[in-house]
Amino acid sequence: MSKPIVGSKTMVVSPHYLASQAGNTILEKGGNAFDAAVAVSACLAVVYPHMTGLGGDSFWLTYSKKDQKVRAYNGSGRTGVNVTRDVYEGKSAIPTRGIESVITVPGMVDSWDAVLTEYGRLSLEQVLQPAIEYASKGFPFSLDQHENTVKNAEMLKGDKDTANVFLPKGKIPKVNERFVQENLATTLKELALSGRDEFYKGELAYRLISNLKDKGGKLTVEDLAHHKGEWTEPLTSTYRGYTMYQVPPNSQGFVGLMALNILENFDLTAISEGSYEYYHLLVESLKRSFQDRNNHLTDPEFYSVPIERLLSKQYAKEIAGAIQLDRTNDIKTQSVGDTAHAAVIDEEGNAVSFIQSLYFEFGSGVVAGDTGVVMQNRGSFFSLNPSDVNCLEPRKRTFHTLMPAMALRDGQPRILYGTQGGEGQPQTQTVIITRMIDYGMNPQQAISEPRFVWGRTWGQQTQQLKIEGRVSMDVIEQLSKAGHIVNKVEDFAGIMGHANAIVIDDQGFVHGGVDPRSDGAAIGR
């Protein structure tokens, strides 16, 4: 599939067709892009619950046509006040699953309120209706959720409340079987009725914390009450005449800008897209950007991230000069996570690119009792080594993989893009944006063409370059010869992430592309 969906007024893209439809419905009911984006976000928490949920975080890039300005909202949570390294005495790392990984406050519900309060036209009650309906009445169990449930079935059995939700009657639901989440529906109804503070300061907050404490959790009601996300200035750079936007640290968004700054020193149009040179240059630019990210990324309230130097064009030129076209460079990296990206543009020209996550599939694997809320395990990304920049401390936000992106030209939004995939996010973003800007591909083709993801994934010790089977053997052999540890995977591999993009052309028409590796849909009108 390489033809995009083209609309003359609006466009919604997300990794699940029901969430995209929810956003479109809100637009048809008179909501704007911000209302629709929150509806999509809430719906994804229901229909893609293995990837995202109320117990997770989110990051947003918003463009207000009225204000003619891009802003970023950091919807990531901090660790609890009682969460110190001493809690994990005797351990070399924070466990990635279970209640010990539940140490950060979920920030997503707060972000809904922030976006609606600042820019929305409709109420939280109105935009939550699609999500409530799918949670209470059920929806067709997706193939992606089925595959991830099969893969994580034993882990899901480890928590009774989790098993009750995701393994109803002790069984893995079949694809397209009706999947109902009654407790989550009740929670969403409570939020619709009472608003954001119900989650952070109300009876729901007390119930959630009580359920977690019964399982040995460290978060407190004070931690929830203390939470507040923040509007921030986005990071910017330029690439081939576009102004590129990313959210600032604690997000890894600057990696996407660094990679483009490096690649700007090469004439990509002089080489073929999909060639050895194309893949090698992208991989090497990204790996070098990862090196700086690993050394510097954490909560900027605890460490001054040297963003000005990292995004310097001169610094990028120096890095580009050190890249060898016939040889790879090796660095260390982190593990990947799973997320959900979506984007919306409305008839007025307002635009939203956002991304949300539980971190690993099903997050911590812990559901907070009868709330139906799956808690994220994002806090497990902290280091227990006090000399590491991202070491665990109370009330701290961790190094975050979430990074929605946006590109403007002549001051107007032209490209909204992003992807699921943790470590793969800056990699997939760089692939699809270069394909669109340098090679003139439409968003659907840019997303559907073969992709790669470099780095270590769970349980593996090698820095593999996983590349889809549709790439020619000649290219794969050249990459191997240059020193890349190449692992050829299936033609449309889920590990490549679930990307989405919207492109606004010179006529004002909106082109939407979604990933064939996902259950997504682009809906325009």
C-alpha positions as CSV (number, residue, x, y, z in Angstrom):
1,M,0.0,0.0,0.0
2,S,1.7,3.3,-1.2
3,K,-1.2,5.6,-1.9
4,P,-2.1,8.1,0.8
5,I,-5.6,9.1,1.9
6,V,-6.1,12.7,0.8
7,G,-8.5,15.1,2.4
8,S,-9.4,18.6,1.5
9,K,-10.2,19.7,5.1
10,T,-9.1,17.4,7.9
11,M,-7.0,14.4,8.6
12,V,-6.6,11.9,11.5
13,V,-3.9,9.2,11.6
14,S,-3.3,6.7,14.4
15,P,-2.2,3.1,14.8
16,H,-5.8,1.8,15.4
17,Y,-8.6,2.5,13.0
18,L,-11.2,2.9,15.8
19,A,-9.1,5.6,17.4
20,S,-8.8,7.4,14.1
21,Q,-12.6,7.1,13.6
22,A,-13.1,8.6,17.1
23,G,-11.0,11.6,16.2
24,N,-12.9,12.1,13.0
25,T,-16.2,11.8,14.8
26,I,-15.2,14.6,17.2
27,L,-14.2,16.8,14.2
28,E,-17.6,16.2,12.6
29,K,-19.3,17.2,15.9
30,G,-17.6,20.6,15.8
31,G,-14.5,19.8,17.8
32,N,-11.1,21.1,16.7
33,A,-7.8,19.3,16.3
34,F,-7.1,19.5,20.0
35,D,-10.5,18.0,21.0
36,A,-10.0,15.3,18.4
37,A,-6.5,14.5,19.5
38,V,-7.6,13.9,23.1
39,A,-10.4,11.7,21.9
40,V,-7.9,9.7,19.8
41,S,-5.5,9.5,22.9
42,A,-8.3,8.2,25.2
43,C,-9.6,5.8,22.6
44,L,-6.1,4.3,22.0
45,A,-5.9,3.7,25.8
46,V,-8.9,1.4,25.3
47,V,-8.4,-0.2,21.9
48,Y,-4.6,-0.5,22.1
49,P,-4.2,-1.2,25.8
50,H,-1.0,-3.2,25.4
51,M,0.7,-0.1,24.1
52,T,-0.8,2.8,26.0
53,G,-3.2,3.6,28.8
54,L,-4.2,5.9,31.6
55,G,-1.3,4.6,33.7
56,G,1.3,5.9,31.2
57,D,2.8,9.2,29.9
58,S,2.4,11.3,26.8
59,F,4.2,14.1,25.0
60,W,2.5,16.7,22.7
61,L,3.4,19.1,20.0
62,T,0.6,21.6,19.3
63,Y,0.2,24.2,16.6
64,S,-2.5,26.9,17.2
65,K,-3.5,28.6,14.0
66,K,-4.7,31.6,16.1
67,D,-1.4,32.0,17.9
68,Q,0.7,30.9,14.9
69,K,2.9,29.0,17.3
70,V,4.2,25.5,18.1
71,R,4.2,24.5,21.8
72,A,5.2,21.3,23.5
73,Y,3.5,19.7,26.5
74,N,5.5,17.4,28.7
75,G,3.0,14.8,30.1
76,S,5.6,12.6,31.8
77,G,5.5,11.7,35.5
78,R,8.0,12.0,38.2
79,T,9.2,9.3,40.7
80,G,7.5,9.2,44.1
81,V,9.0,11.1,47.0
82,N,9.8,7.8,48.8
83,V,11.5,6.2,45.7
84,T,15.2,6.2,46.4
85,R,18.1,4.0,45.3
86,D,18.0,2.5,48.8
87,V,14.7,0.8,47.9
88,Y,16.6,-1.4,45.5
89,E,19.6,-2.1,47.7
90,G,21.3,-5.3,46.6
91,K,19.9,-5.1,43.1
92,S,22.0,-4.1,40.0
93,A,19.0,-2.7,38.2
94,I,15.3,-1.8,38.7
95,P,13.1,-4.7,37.8
96,T,11.4,-4.1,34.4
97,R,8.1,-5.8,35.4
98,G,6.0,-6.0,38.5
99,I,5.2,-3.6,41.3
100,E,8.8,-2.7,41.8
101,S,8.8,-1.0,38.4
102,V,5.8,1.2,39.3
103,I,7.6,4.2,40.6
104,T,6.5,7.1,38.4
105,V,3.2,9.0,38.4
106,P,1.2,8.6,35.2
107,G,1.1,11.9,33.3
108,M,-1.4,11.2,30.4
109,V,-4.7,12.2,32.1
110,D,-3.2,15.5,33.2
111,S,-2.1,16.2,29.6
112,W,-5.7,15.7,28.3
113,D,-6.8,18.4,30.7
114,A,-4.0,20.7,29.7
115,V,-4.6,20.5,26.0
116,L,-8.3,20.9,26.3
117,T,-8.1,23.7,28.8
118,E,-5.6,25.6,26.6
119,Y,-7.1,25.0,23.1
120,G,-10.1,22.8,23.2
121,R,-13.7,23.6,22.2
122,L,-15.4,20.6,23.8
123,S,-15.5,19.2,27.3
124,L,-13.6,16.3,28.6
125,E,-16.9,14.5,29.0
126,Q,-17.6,14.9,25.3
127,V,-14.3,13.8,23.9
128,L,-14.1,10.7,26.2
129,Q,-17.4,9.3,24.9
130,P,-15.9,7.1,22.2
131,A,-13.4,5.6,24.6
132,I,-16.1,5.0,27.2
133,E,-18.3,3.2,24.6
134,Y,-15.5,0.9,23.4
135,A,-14.5,0.1,27.0
136,S,-18.0,-0.6,28.2
137,K,-19.5,-2.3,25.1
138,G,-16.3,-3.8,23.7
139,F,-14.5,-3.8,20.4
140,P,-12.9,-6.4,18.1
141,F,-9.7,-7.8,19.7
142,S,-6.9,-6.7,17.4
143,L,-4.3,-9.0,15.8
144,D,-1.6,-6.8,17.3
145,Q,-3.0,-7.1,20.9
146,H,-3.5,-10.9,20.3
147,E,0.1,-11.4,19.3
148,N,1.4,-9.3,22.2
149,T,-0.9,-11.2,24.7
150,V,0.4,-14.5,23.4
151,K,4.0,-13.3,23.9
152,N,3.4,-11.9,27.4
153,A,0.8,-14.4,28.7
154,E,2.9,-15.7,31.5
155,M,3.8,-12.2,32.7
156,L,0.1,-11.2,32.6
157,K,-0.8,-14.2,34.8
158,G,1.6,-12.7,37.5
159,D,-1.0,-10.2,38.7
160,K,-4.5,-11.3,39.4
161,D,-6.1,-8.0,38.4
162,T,-4.1,-7.9,35.2
163,A,-5.1,-11.5,34.3
164,N,-8.8,-10.7,34.9
165,V,-8.6,-7.9,32.3
166,F,-6.3,-9.3,29.6
167,L,-6.9,-13.1,30.1
168,P,-10.7,-13.2,30.7
169,K,-11.8,-16.5,32.1
170,G,-8.1,-17.5,31.9
171,K,-7.9,-17.5,28.2
172,I,-6.3,-15.3,25.5
173,P,-9.1,-13.7,23.4
174,K,-9.3,-14.6,19.8
175,V,-8.7,-12.1,17.0
176,N,-11.9,-10.1,16.5
177,E,-13.5,-11.5,19.7
178,R,-15.4,-8.8,21.6
179,F,-13.1,-7.4,24.3
180,V,-14.7,-5.5,27.2
181,Q,-13.0,-3.5,29.9
182,E,-15.8,-2.7,32.4
183,N,-13.6,-1.4,35.2
184,L,-11.7,0.9,32.8
185,A,-15.1,2.2,31.5
186,T,-16.1,3.1,35.0
187,T,-12.8,5.0,35.5
188,L,-13.3,6.9,32.3
189,K,-16.9,7.8,33.3
190,E,-15.6,9.1,36.6
191,L,-13.1,11.3,34.8
192,A,-15.7,12.5,32.4
193,L,-17.9,13.5,35.3
194,S,-15.4,14.9,37.7
195,G,-12.4,15.9,35.5
196,R,-8.6,15.7,35.8
197,D,-8.4,16.1,39.5
198,E,-10.4,13.0,40.1
199,F,-7.4,11.0,38.9
200,Y,-4.8,13.0,40.9
201,K,-6.7,14.2,44.0
202,G,-10.1,12.6,44.1
203,E,-11.6,9.3,45.4
204,L,-10.2,7.6,42.3
205,A,-6.7,8.7,43.2
206,Y,-7.0,7.2,46.7
207,R,-8.4,4.0,45.3
208,L,-5.7,3.6,42.8
209,I,-2.9,4.2,45.3
210,S,-4.6,1.9,47.9
211,N,-4.7,-0.9,45.3
212,L,-1.0,-0.4,44.4
213,K,0.0,-0.3,48.1
214,D,-1.7,-3.6,48.7
215,K,0.7,-5.0,46.1
216,G,3.8,-3.4,47.7
217,G,3.8,-0.2,45.7
218,K,5.8,2.9,46.7
219,L,3.7,5.7,45.2
220,T,1.5,7.8,47.5
221,V,-1.6,10.0,47.2
222,E,0.7,12.9,47.8
223,D,2.8,11.9,44.7
224,L,-0.4,11.9,42.6
225,A,-1.5,15.3,44.0
226,H,1.9,16.8,43.4
227,H,1.9,15.9,39.7
228,K,1.6,18.6,37.1
229,G,2.9,18.4,33.5
230,E,4.2,21.5,31.8
231,W,4.0,23.6,28.6
232,T,7.5,24.1,27.3
233,E,9.2,25.7,24.3
234,P,9.9,23.0,21.6
235,L,13.4,22.4,20.3
236,T,14.0,23.5,16.7
237,S,16.4,23.1,13.9
238,T,16.3,23.4,10.1
239,Y,16.5,20.8,7.4
240,R,16.4,21.5,3.6
241,G,14.2,24.6,4.1
242,Y,11.9,23.2,6.8
243,T,11.9,24.2,10.5
244,M,11.9,20.9,12.4
245,Y,10.2,20.7,15.9
246,Q,10.7,18.2,18.7
247,V,9.8,18.2,22.4
248,P,12.8,19.0,24.7
249,P,14.4,16.8,27.4
250,N,13.5,14.7,29.3
251,S,12.5,13.4,25.8
252,Q,15.0,12.0,23.4
253,G,13.6,14.3,20.7
254,F,16.9,16.2,20.1
255,V,18.3,12.9,18.7
256,G,15.9,13.3,15.7
257,L,17.2,16.9,15.1
258,M,20.9,15.9,15.6
259,A,20.6,13.1,13.0
260,L,19.1,15.5,10.4
261,N,21.7,18.1,11.2
262,I,24.4,15.5,10.4
263,L,22.6,14.2,7.3
264,E,22.3,17.8,6.0
265,N,26.0,17.6,5.2
266,F,25.4,14.9,2.6
267,D,23.6,15.3,-0.7
268,L,21.1,12.4,-0.3
269,T,19.6,13.0,-3.7
270,A,23.0,12.1,-5.2
271,I,22.5,8.5,-3.8
272,S,19.6,6.2,-4.3
273,E,17.0,5.8,-1.5
274,G,17.3,2.2,-0.3
275,S,20.9,1.9,-1.4
276,Y,23.8,0.8,0.9
277,E,24.9,4.4,1.1
278,Y,21.5,5.6,2.2
279,Y,21.1,3.0,5.0
280,H,24.7,3.3,6.1
281,L,24.6,7.1,6.4
282,L,21.4,7.1,8.3
283,V,22.5,4.4,10.7
284,E,25.9,6.1,11.4
285,S,24.3,9.5,11.9
286,L,21.8,8.1,14.4
287,K,24.3,6.0,16.3
288,R,26.5,9.0,16.8
289,S,23.5,11.0,18.0
290,F,22.6,8.2,20.4
291,Q,26.1,8.4,21.9
292,D,25.5,12.0,23.0
293,R,21.9,11.1,24.1
294,N,23.2,8.3,26.4
295,N,25.7,10.7,28.0
296,H,23.3,13.6,28.6
297,L,19.6,12.8,28.6
298,T,17.7,13.0,31.8
299,D,15.4,15.4,33.7
300,P,16.7,18.9,33.0
301,E,15.7,19.9,36.5
302,F,18.5,17.7,37.8
303,Y,21.1,18.2,35.0
304,S,21.8,20.8,32.5
305,V,21.6,19.1,29.1
306,P,23.9,20.9,26.7
307,I,21.2,21.3,24.0
308,E,22.8,24.4,22.3
309,R,26.0,22.5,21.6
310,L,24.3,19.2,20.6
311,L,22.1,21.0,18.1
312,S,24.9,23.2,16.7
313,K,25.3,23.0,12.9
314,Q,29.1,23.2,13.4
315,Y,29.0,20.2,15.7
316,A,26.9,18.2,13.2
317,K,29.5,19.1,10.5
318,E,32.3,17.7,12.6
319,I,30.4,14.5,13.2
320,A,29.5,14.2,9.6
321,G,33.2,14.6,8.7
322,A,34.1,11.6,10.9
323,I,31.6,9.2,9.3
324,Q,33.4,6.7,7.1
325,L,31.4,5.6,4.1
326,D,32.9,2.1,4.0
327,R,33.0,1.3,7.8
328,T,30.7,1.3,10.8
329,N,31.3,2.6,14.2
330,D,30.2,0.8,17.4
331,I,28.5,2.3,20.4
332,K,26.2,1.1,23.2
333,T,22.5,1.6,23.3
334,Q,19.4,0.9,25.3
335,S,16.4,-1.4,24.9
336,V,13.3,-0.5,22.9
337,G,9.8,0.1,24.2
338,D,6.3,0.3,22.8
339,T,4.1,3.3,22.3
340,A,1.4,4.8,20.1
341,H,1.7,8.0,18.0
342,A,-1.1,9.9,16.3
343,A,-1.7,13.2,14.6
344,V,-4.6,15.4,13.7
345,I,-5.1,18.5,11.6
346,D,-8.4,20.4,11.4
347,E,-10.1,22.6,8.9
348,E,-8.8,25.8,10.6
349,G,-5.2,24.6,10.3
350,N,-4.7,23.7,13.9
351,A,-2.3,20.7,14.2
352,V,-1.4,18.2,16.9
353,S,1.3,15.5,16.9
354,F,1.4,13.4,20.0
355,I,2.7,10.1,21.4
356,Q,1.9,8.1,24.5
357,S,3.1,4.9,26.1
358,L,3.2,2.4,28.9
359,Y,6.9,1.7,28.0
360,F,7.1,-2.1,27.6
361,E,4.0,-4.0,26.2
362,F,1.4,-3.9,29.0
363,G,3.8,-1.7,31.0
364,S,4.6,-3.1,34.4
365,G,2.0,-5.9,34.0
366,V,0.2,-4.5,37.1
367,V,-3.4,-3.3,37.0
368,A,-4.4,-1.0,39.9
369,G,-7.2,-3.2,41.3
370,D,-10.7,-2.4,40.2
371,T,-9.7,0.8,38.3
372,G,-8.7,-1.1,35.2
373,V,-5.6,1.1,34.9
374,V,-2.5,-0.6,33.7
375,M,0.6,1.0,35.3
376,Q,3.6,1.9,33.3
377,N,7.1,0.6,34.0
378,R,8.8,3.7,32.7
379,G,10.7,4.2,35.9
380,S,12.7,1.0,35.3
381,F,14.7,3.1,32.8
382,F,16.5,4.8,35.7
383,S,20.0,3.7,36.6
384,L,20.9,2.7,40.1
385,N,24.5,3.9,39.5
386,P,24.8,7.3,41.3
387,S,27.4,8.4,38.7
388,D,25.0,8.0,35.8
389,V,23.3,11.1,34.6
390,N,19.9,9.3,34.6
391,C,20.3,7.8,38.1
392,L,17.2,7.3,40.2
393,E,16.2,10.1,42.6
394,P,12.9,11.1,44.2
395,R,10.6,13.4,42.2
396,K,12.6,13.0,39.0
397,R,11.5,12.4,35.4
398,T,13.5,9.7,33.6
399,F,15.2,9.6,30.2
400,H,12.1,9.3,27.9
401,T,11.9,7.8,24.4
402,L,8.7,9.5,23.5
403,M,9.2,12.1,20.7
404,P,6.4,13.4,18.5
405,A,7.6,15.5,15.6
406,M,6.4,18.3,13.4
407,A,7.9,20.2,10.4
408,L,6.9,23.8,9.3
409,R,7.7,25.7,6.1
410,D,7.1,29.4,5.8
411,G,5.7,29.3,9.3
412,Q,2.9,26.8,8.5
413,P,2.6,23.1,9.5
414,R,3.6,20.9,6.6
415,I,4.5,17.5,8.1
416,L,3.3,15.8,11.3
417,Y,5.0,12.5,12.0
418,G,6.0,10.0,14.6
419,T,6.2,6.3,15.5
420,Q,5.9,3.7,18.1
421,G,9.1,1.9,18.9
422,G,11.2,3.3,21.8
423,E,14.8,3.2,20.6
424,G,13.5,2.9,17.1
425,Q,11.6,6.2,17.2
426,P,14.4,8.6,16.0
427,Q,15.5,5.9,13.5
428,T,12.1,5.5,11.9
429,Q,11.4,9.2,12.0
430,T,14.7,9.9,10.2
431,V,13.8,7.3,7.5
432,I,10.4,8.6,6.8
433,I,11.2,12.4,6.9
434,T,14.2,12.0,4.5
435,R,12.0,9.9,2.2
436,M,9.4,12.6,2.1
437,I,11.7,15.7,2.0
438,D,14.8,14.4,0.1
439,Y,13.1,11.9,-2.2
440,G,9.6,13.4,-2.6
441,M,7.7,10.3,-1.4
442,N,4.1,10.7,-0.2
443,P,3.6,9.8,3.5
444,Q,2.1,6.4,2.8
445,Q,5.0,5.3,0.6
446,A,7.6,6.7,3.0
447,I,6.1,4.6,5.8
448,S,5.4,1.4,3.7
449,E,8.9,1.1,2.2
450,P,11.4,-1.2,3.9
451,R,12.9,0.0,7.2
452,F,15.6,-0.8,9.7
453,V,16.1,-0.6,13.4
454,W,19.6,-0.6,15.0
455,G,20.4,-1.5,18.6
456,R,20.0,-4.0,21.3
457,T,16.5,-5.3,22.0
458,W,15.3,-7.3,25.1
459,G,17.4,-10.3,25.8
460,Q,20.0,-9.7,23.2
461,Q,23.6,-8.6,23.8
462,T,24.6,-7.6,20.2
463,Q,24.1,-4.2,18.6
464,Q,22.2,-5.7,15.6
465,L,21.0,-3.9,12.5
466,K,17.6,-5.4,11.9
467,I,16.5,-4.8,8.4
468,E,13.4,-5.9,6.6
469,G,13.6,-8.8,4.0
470,R,12.4,-6.6,1.2
471,V,15.9,-4.9,1.1
472,S,18.0,-6.4,-1.6
473,M,20.7,-9.0,-0.7
474,D,23.3,-6.8,-2.4
475,V,22.6,-4.0,0.0
476,I,22.5,-6.4,3.0
477,E,25.9,-7.9,2.0
478,Q,27.5,-4.5,1.6
479,L,26.2,-3.5,5.1
480,S,27.7,-6.7,6.6
481,K,31.0,-6.1,4.8
482,A,31.1,-2.6,6.4
483,G,30.9,-4.1,9.8
484,H,27.1,-3.9,10.6
485,I,25.8,-6.9,12.4
486,V,22.9,-7.5,10.0
487,N,19.8,-9.5,11.0
488,K,17.4,-9.9,8.1
489,V,13.8,-10.0,9.5
490,E,10.4,-10.5,8.0
491,D,9.2,-8.2,5.2
492,F,6.9,-6.1,7.4
493,A,8.3,-6.5,10.9
494,G,6.5,-5.2,14.0
495,I,9.8,-4.3,15.6
496,M,10.1,-1.5,13.0
497,G,7.4,0.4,14.9
498,H,4.0,1.8,13.9
499,A,4.5,5.1,12.1
500,N,2.0,7.8,11.0
501,A,2.4,11.0,9.0
502,I,0.3,13.8,7.7
503,V,1.6,16.1,4.9
504,I,-0.1,19.4,4.0
505,D,0.5,20.3,0.3
506,D,0.7,23.7,-1.4
507,Q,-3.1,23.6,-2.1
508,G,-3.9,22.9,1.5
509,F,-4.9,19.3,0.9
510,V,-3.9,16.9,3.6
511,H,-2.3,13.6,2.9
512,G,-2.3,10.8,5.5
513,G,-0.2,7.8,5.8
514,V,-0.4,4.9,8.4
515,D,1.8,1.9,9.0
516,P,0.8,-1.4,7.3
517,R,2.6,-3.0,10.3
518,S,-0.2,-1.6,12.6
519,D,-4.0,-1.7,12.8
520,G,-4.1,2.0,11.8
521,A,-6.2,4.1,9.5
522,A,-5.9,7.6,8.0
523,I,-9.3,9.3,7.8
524,G,-9.6,12.5,5.9
525,R,-12.5,14.6,4.7
